[in-house]
Amino acid sequence: MRIFVAGATGAIGRPLITQLLAKGHDVVALTRSSEKARTLTEQGAEAAIADVFDADAIHSAIKHTQPDVVIEQLTSLPKTYTPESMRAAAAQNDRIRLEGGANVLAAAQAVGVRRYIVQSIAFWAAPGAGLANEATPLALDASPMIANGTRTIAEIEHRLLTTANLEGIVLRYGFFYGPGTWNASDGDMAHQVRQQQFPMIGKGEGVWSWIHVEDAAIATVAAVERENPGVYLITDDQPLQVREWLPAYAQWLNAPPPPIVSVEAALEVAGADAVYYGTQLRGASNTKAKRELGFQPRLLEWIADIAIDSREVDIERAKQWLS
């Protein structure tokens, strides 16, 4: 198939291009940079140069390339993962996703694209017992930045799934790790953990659902190839509380055990969003993606050496948690 990818040079865009080409698809990758266009061409894709905020240019690019499927992976995220940097980047990220994404979607519909896939988020589900699934409401009443983010993705999902004459697929990804991500061994999160700047807040009860960025790309290709519109949670098999994954991550990095701070101190220093991530986040179930997309994610990279409260736990016990 002929695939048009918007957001082709981001953390997931790069492995996605590789996976699509490996499966024999004809890939057109959108960029507004001539330098990045050369990189995409060297990778084997056809580059389309246009600004996502220029509706006419985006329409012309999609009309010219005549894709069967459009994949929208538009984001504008900072290089550093801190409360301050995320708040500073929020407005631009919302704009590229709402305004830029709307231009891509409108052009796809006008040109007669058959299938449209959009990036969303798996870990902003409303509080509740057990793991969230595709029917779980979003956390619209969460802390300020998360509540704003959930409103943004709710709008993105709604406009796609209600667009006529398009097979709309929403992929809600978990926290990315792997090459080019904040959580890679050379990423900003790893740097903060090594410097003991990423503490466990309170009892560390927030549940995080992870996904290797290459597995996210593989799942996206499966969504391209299978005629199953709707919403999918793309996460690994074992959501983990912060008190489980963070000490293990530090150990994997050969970093000191993470410090522990009270909820009150975290509220004062880092704000309500950091506290929400550390203590209230809800994990996600990938059952539907495994059933309908044939999705088989890998084991979290540092889970085999997991530790809780700085006490090493043997591999057999870690395997029992995963059973």
JONOR-V923337 format. One record per residue. N is the residue number from 1. SS is DSSP state (~ for helix, > for strand, _ for the rest). PHI is phi as a letter, one per 40 degrees, with the letter a starting at -180 (none if undefined). PSI is psi as a letter, one per 40 degrees, with the letter a starting at -180 (* if undefined). Layout:
n=N ss=SS phi=PHI psi=PSI
n=N ss=SS phi=PHI psi=PSI
This chain:
n=1 ss=_ phi=none psi=i
n=2 ss=> phi=c psi=h
n=3 ss=> phi=b psi=h
n=4 ss=> phi=b psi=h
n=5 ss=> phi=b psi=h
n=6 ss=> phi=c psi=h
n=7 ss=_ phi=g psi=f
n=8 ss=_ phi=c psi=e
n=9 ss=_ phi=b psi=e
n=10 ss=_ phi=c psi=a
n=11 ss=~ phi=d psi=d
n=12 ss=~ phi=c psi=d
n=13 ss=~ phi=d psi=d
n=14 ss=~ phi=c psi=d
n=15 ss=~ phi=c psi=d
n=16 ss=~ phi=c psi=d
n=17 ss=~ phi=d psi=d
n=18 ss=~ phi=d psi=d
n=19 ss=~ phi=c psi=d
n=20 ss=~ phi=c psi=d
n=21 ss=~ phi=c psi=d
n=22 ss=~ phi=c psi=d
n=23 ss=_ phi=c psi=e
n=24 ss=_ phi=g psi=e
n=25 ss=_ phi=c psi=i
n=26 ss=> phi=c psi=h
n=27 ss=> phi=b psi=h
n=28 ss=> phi=b psi=h
n=29 ss=> phi=b psi=h
n=30 ss=> phi=c psi=h
n=31 ss=> phi=a psi=i
n=32 ss=_ phi=b psi=e
n=33 ss=_ phi=b psi=h
n=34 ss=~ phi=c psi=d
n=35 ss=~ phi=c psi=d
n=36 ss=~ phi=c psi=d
n=37 ss=~ phi=c psi=d
n=38 ss=~ phi=c psi=d
n=39 ss=~ phi=c psi=d
n=40 ss=~ phi=c psi=d
n=41 ss=~ phi=c psi=d
n=42 ss=~ phi=c psi=d
n=43 ss=~ phi=c psi=e
n=44 ss=_ phi=h psi=e
n=45 ss=_ phi=c psi=i
n=46 ss=> phi=c psi=h
n=47 ss=> phi=c psi=h
n=48 ss=> phi=b psi=h
n=49 ss=> phi=c psi=h
n=50 ss=_ phi=a psi=i
n=51 ss=_ phi=c psi=h
n=52 ss=_ phi=c psi=e
n=53 ss=_ phi=c psi=e
n=54 ss=_ phi=c psi=g
n=55 ss=~ phi=d psi=d
n=56 ss=~ phi=c psi=d
n=57 ss=~ phi=c psi=d
n=58 ss=~ phi=c psi=d
n=59 ss=~ phi=c psi=d
n=60 ss=~ phi=c psi=d
n=61 ss=~ phi=c psi=d
n=62 ss=~ phi=c psi=d
n=63 ss=~ phi=c psi=d
n=64 ss=~ phi=c psi=d
n=65 ss=~ phi=c psi=d
n=66 ss=_ phi=f psi=g
n=67 ss=_ phi=c psi=i
n=68 ss=_ phi=c psi=d
n=69 ss=> phi=b psi=i
n=70 ss=> phi=b psi=h
n=71 ss=> phi=b psi=h
n=72 ss=> phi=b psi=h
n=73 ss=_ phi=b psi=f
n=74 ss=_ phi=c psi=h
n=75 ss=_ phi=a psi=i
n=76 ss=_ phi=b psi=g
n=77 ss=_ phi=b psi=i
n=78 ss=_ phi=c psi=i
n=79 ss=_ phi=c psi=d
n=80 ss=_ phi=b psi=i
n=81 ss=_ phi=b psi=g
n=82 ss=_ phi=b psi=i
n=83 ss=~ phi=d psi=d
n=84 ss=~ phi=c psi=d
n=85 ss=~ phi=c psi=d
n=86 ss=~ phi=c psi=d
n=87 ss=~ phi=c psi=d
n=88 ss=~ phi=c psi=d
n=89 ss=~ phi=c psi=e
n=90 ss=~ phi=d psi=d
n=91 ss=~ phi=c psi=d
n=92 ss=~ phi=c psi=d
n=93 ss=~ phi=c psi=d
n=94 ss=~ phi=c psi=d
n=95 ss=~ phi=c psi=d
n=96 ss=~ phi=c psi=d
n=97 ss=~ phi=c psi=d
n=98 ss=~ phi=c psi=d
n=99 ss=~ phi=c psi=d
n=100 ss=~ phi=c psi=d
n=101 ss=~ phi=c psi=d
n=102 ss=~ phi=c psi=d
n=103 ss=~ phi=c psi=d
n=104 ss=~ phi=c psi=d
n=105 ss=~ phi=c psi=d
n=106 ss=~ phi=c psi=d
n=107 ss=~ phi=c psi=d
n=108 ss=~ phi=c psi=d
n=109 ss=~ phi=c psi=d
n=110 ss=~ phi=c psi=d
n=111 ss=~ phi=c psi=e
n=112 ss=_ phi=g psi=f
n=113 ss=_ phi=c psi=i
n=114 ss=_ phi=c psi=d
n=115 ss=> phi=b psi=i
n=116 ss=> phi=b psi=h
n=117 ss=> phi=b psi=h
n=118 ss=> phi=b psi=i
n=119 ss=> phi=c psi=h
n=120 ss=> phi=b psi=a
n=121 ss=> phi=b psi=h
n=122 ss=_ phi=c psi=e
n=123 ss=_ phi=b psi=e
n=124 ss=_ phi=b psi=f
n=125 ss=> phi=c psi=i
n=126 ss=_ phi=c psi=i
n=127 ss=_ phi=d psi=i
n=128 ss=_ phi=i psi=i
n=129 ss=_ phi=c psi=i
n=130 ss=_ phi=g psi=a
n=131 ss=_ phi=c psi=i
n=132 ss=> phi=c psi=i
n=133 ss=_ phi=b psi=a
n=134 ss=_ phi=c psi=d
n=135 ss=_ phi=c psi=e
n=136 ss=_ phi=c psi=h
n=137 ss=_ phi=c psi=i
n=138 ss=> phi=c psi=i
n=139 ss=_ phi=c psi=g
n=140 ss=_ phi=c psi=e
n=141 ss=_ phi=b psi=f
n=142 ss=_ phi=c psi=a
n=143 ss=_ phi=c psi=i
n=144 ss=~ phi=d psi=d
n=145 ss=~ phi=c psi=d
n=146 ss=~ phi=c psi=d
n=147 ss=~ phi=c psi=d
n=148 ss=~ phi=c psi=d
n=149 ss=~ phi=c psi=d
n=150 ss=~ phi=c psi=d
n=151 ss=~ phi=c psi=d
n=152 ss=~ phi=c psi=d
n=153 ss=~ phi=c psi=d
n=154 ss=~ phi=c psi=d
n=155 ss=~ phi=c psi=d
n=156 ss=~ phi=c psi=d
n=157 ss=~ phi=c psi=d
n=158 ss=~ phi=c psi=d
n=159 ss=~ phi=c psi=d
n=160 ss=~ phi=c psi=d
n=161 ss=~ phi=c psi=e
n=162 ss=_ phi=b psi=e
n=163 ss=_ phi=c psi=h
n=164 ss=_ phi=c psi=i
n=165 ss=_ phi=g psi=f
n=166 ss=_ phi=b psi=h
n=167 ss=> phi=c psi=h
n=168 ss=> phi=c psi=h
n=169 ss=> phi=b psi=h
n=170 ss=> phi=b psi=h
n=171 ss=> phi=b psi=h
n=172 ss=> phi=c psi=h
n=173 ss=> phi=c psi=i
n=174 ss=_ phi=c psi=a
n=175 ss=> phi=c psi=h
n=176 ss=> phi=c psi=h
n=177 ss=> phi=b psi=i
n=178 ss=_ phi=h psi=a
n=179 ss=_ phi=d psi=h
n=180 ss=_ phi=g psi=e
n=181 ss=_ phi=b psi=i
n=182 ss=_ phi=d psi=d
n=183 ss=_ phi=c psi=e
n=184 ss=_ phi=c psi=i
n=185 ss=_ phi=c psi=d
n=186 ss=_ phi=b psi=e
n=187 ss=_ phi=c psi=i
n=188 ss=~ phi=c psi=d
n=189 ss=~ phi=c psi=d
n=190 ss=~ phi=c psi=d
n=191 ss=~ phi=c psi=d
n=192 ss=~ phi=c psi=d
n=193 ss=~ phi=c psi=d
n=194 ss=~ phi=c psi=d
n=195 ss=_ phi=c psi=e
n=196 ss=_ phi=f psi=f
n=197 ss=_ phi=b psi=e
n=198 ss=_ phi=b psi=g
n=199 ss=_ phi=c psi=i
n=200 ss=> phi=c psi=h
n=201 ss=> phi=c psi=h
n=202 ss=_ phi=f psi=b
n=203 ss=_ phi=c psi=e
n=204 ss=_ phi=g psi=f
n=205 ss=_ phi=c psi=e
n=206 ss=_ phi=c psi=h
n=207 ss=> phi=b psi=h
n=208 ss=> phi=b psi=h
n=209 ss=_ phi=b psi=h
n=210 ss=> phi=b psi=i
n=211 ss=> phi=a psi=h
n=212 ss=> phi=c psi=h
n=213 ss=~ phi=c psi=d
n=214 ss=~ phi=c psi=d
n=215 ss=~ phi=c psi=d
n=216 ss=~ phi=c psi=d
n=217 ss=~ phi=c psi=d
n=218 ss=~ phi=c psi=d
n=219 ss=~ phi=c psi=d
n=220 ss=~ phi=c psi=d
n=221 ss=~ phi=c psi=d
n=222 ss=~ phi=c psi=d
n=223 ss=~ phi=c psi=d
n=224 ss=~ phi=c psi=d
n=225 ss=~ phi=c psi=e
n=226 ss=_ phi=b psi=i
n=227 ss=_ phi=c psi=g
n=228 ss=_ phi=b psi=g
n=229 ss=_ phi=c psi=i
n=230 ss=> phi=h psi=a
n=231 ss=> phi=b psi=h
n=232 ss=> phi=b psi=h
n=233 ss=> phi=c psi=h
n=234 ss=> phi=b psi=g
n=235 ss=_ phi=b psi=i
n=236 ss=_ phi=c psi=a
n=237 ss=_ phi=c psi=e
n=238 ss=_ phi=b psi=g
n=239 ss=_ phi=c psi=i
n=240 ss=> phi=b psi=i
n=241 ss=> phi=c psi=i
n=242 ss=~ phi=d psi=d
n=243 ss=~ phi=c psi=e
n=244 ss=~ phi=c psi=d
n=245 ss=~ phi=c psi=d
n=246 ss=~ phi=c psi=d
n=247 ss=~ phi=c psi=d
n=248 ss=~ phi=c psi=d
n=249 ss=~ phi=c psi=d
n=250 ss=~ phi=c psi=d
n=251 ss=~ phi=c psi=d
n=252 ss=~ phi=c psi=d
n=253 ss=_ phi=c psi=e
n=254 ss=_ phi=f psi=f
n=255 ss=_ phi=b psi=i
n=256 ss=_ phi=c psi=i
n=257 ss=_ phi=d psi=i
n=258 ss=_ phi=c psi=i
n=259 ss=_ phi=c psi=i
n=260 ss=> phi=b psi=h
n=261 ss=> phi=b psi=i
n=262 ss=_ phi=c psi=i
n=263 ss=~ phi=d psi=d
n=264 ss=~ phi=c psi=d
n=265 ss=~ phi=c psi=d
n=266 ss=~ phi=c psi=d
n=267 ss=~ phi=d psi=d
n=268 ss=~ phi=c psi=d
n=269 ss=~ phi=c psi=d
n=270 ss=_ phi=b psi=d
n=271 ss=_ phi=h psi=i
n=272 ss=~ phi=c psi=d
n=273 ss=~ phi=c psi=d
n=274 ss=~ phi=c psi=d
n=275 ss=~ phi=c psi=d
n=276 ss=~ phi=c psi=d
n=277 ss=~ phi=c psi=d
n=278 ss=~ phi=c psi=d
n=279 ss=~ phi=b psi=e
n=280 ss=_ phi=b psi=e
n=281 ss=_ phi=d psi=i
n=282 ss=_ phi=b psi=h
n=283 ss=_ phi=c psi=i
n=284 ss=> phi=b psi=i
n=285 ss=_ phi=c psi=h
n=286 ss=_ phi=b psi=e
n=287 ss=~ phi=d psi=d
n=288 ss=~ phi=c psi=d
n=289 ss=~ phi=c psi=d
n=290 ss=~ phi=c psi=d
n=291 ss=~ phi=c psi=d
n=292 ss=~ phi=c psi=d
n=293 ss=~ phi=b psi=e
n=294 ss=_ phi=g psi=f
n=295 ss=_ phi=c psi=h
n=296 ss=_ phi=b psi=g
n=297 ss=_ phi=c psi=i
n=298 ss=_ phi=c psi=i
n=299 ss=_ phi=c psi=h
n=300 ss=_ phi=d psi=h
n=301 ss=_ phi=d psi=d
n=302 ss=_ phi=b psi=e
n=303 ss=~ phi=c psi=d
n=304 ss=~ phi=c psi=d
n=305 ss=~ phi=b psi=f
n=306 ss=_ phi=c psi=i
n=307 ss=> phi=b psi=i
n=308 ss=> phi=b psi=h
n=309 ss=_ phi=f psi=f
n=310 ss=_ phi=g psi=e
n=311 ss=> phi=c psi=h
n=312 ss=> phi=c psi=h
n=313 ss=_ phi=b psi=h
n=314 ss=_ phi=c psi=i
n=315 ss=~ phi=c psi=d
n=316 ss=~ phi=c psi=d
n=317 ss=~ phi=c psi=d
n=318 ss=~ phi=c psi=d
n=319 ss=~ phi=c psi=d
n=320 ss=~ phi=c psi=d
n=321 ss=~ phi=c psi=d
n=322 ss=~ phi=c psi=e
n=323 ss=_ phi=c psi=*
